[in-house]
Amino acid sequence: MINTVSLNFRPDDFESIGIIEKISFLLKEKAITLHLPDYRILHNEVLSEFIADEKEYLQSPDLVIAIGGDGTFLKTA
């Protein structure tokens, strides 16, 4: 069972914000905890509640989602 998800993307990828917001709503609806990295572009009224400290973000997820290309996927791995 998936209880916690960490999501990674490029810290300058403003185009991903809409997708991340949709994912956050879906996971919240399912009572699944979402951890996001502390990127400046996430500090808004919708996503800031999901920002986690580095230890929590890296060590606790049951699932990791990478939004982006090959570089983002490799950095996430």
C-alpha positions in Angstrom: 0.0 0.0 0.0 1.2 3.5 -0.9 1.1 5.9 2.0 3.8 8.4 1.1 4.9 9.9 -2.2 7.9 12.1 -3.0 7.8 14.0 -6.2 10.8 15.6 -8.0 11.1 17.9 -11.0 13.4 20.6 -12.2 13.4 23.6 -9.8 12.9 26.0 -12.7 10.2 24.1 -14.5 7.2 26.4 -14.0 5.2 24.4 -16.6 5.1 21.4 -14.2 3.3 23.4 -11.4 -0.2 22.7 -12.8 0.5 19.0 -13.0 2.0 18.9 -9.5 -1.1 20.7 -8.1 -3.4 18.1 -9.8 -1.3 15.3 -8.3 -1.4 16.9 -4.9 -5.2 17.2 -4.9 -5.5 13.6 -6.1 -3.2 12.3 -3.4 -4.8 14.4 -0.7 -8.2 13.0 -1.7 -6.8 9.5 -1.2 -5.2 10.4 2.2 -1.7 9.8 0.8 1.1 12.0 2.1 2.9 14.0 -0.6 6.5 15.3 0.0 7.9 18.0 -2.3 11.4 19.4 -2.3 12.0 22.9 -0.9 12.1 24.6 -4.3 11.3 28.4 -4.4 8.6 28.0 -7.0 6.6 25.7 -4.7 6.2 28.4 -2.1 2.5 29.3 -2.9 -0.8 28.9 -1.3 -1.5 25.5 -2.8 1.8 23.6 -2.7 3.7 25.0 0.3 1.9 22.6 2.7 3.6 19.7 1.0 7.2 20.9 1.2 9.2 18.5 3.4 12.6 18.7 5.0 15.3 16.8 3.0 15.5 13.8 5.3 11.7 13.2 5.2 11.7 13.8 1.4 14.5 11.3 0.7 14.0 8.5 3.2 10.3 8.0 3.7 8.4 7.5 0.4 6.7 4.4 -0.8 6.6 5.8 -4.3 8.7 8.4 -6.1 7.4 10.4 -9.1 9.8 12.3 -11.4 8.3 14.9 -13.8 10.7 15.9 -16.5 13.1 14.3 -18.9 16.1 12.0 -18.7 18.1 14.3 -16.5 15.4 14.7 -14.0 14.8 11.0 -13.9 18.5 10.3 -13.3 18.8 12.9 -10.6 15.7 11.5 -8.9 17.1 7.9 -9.0 
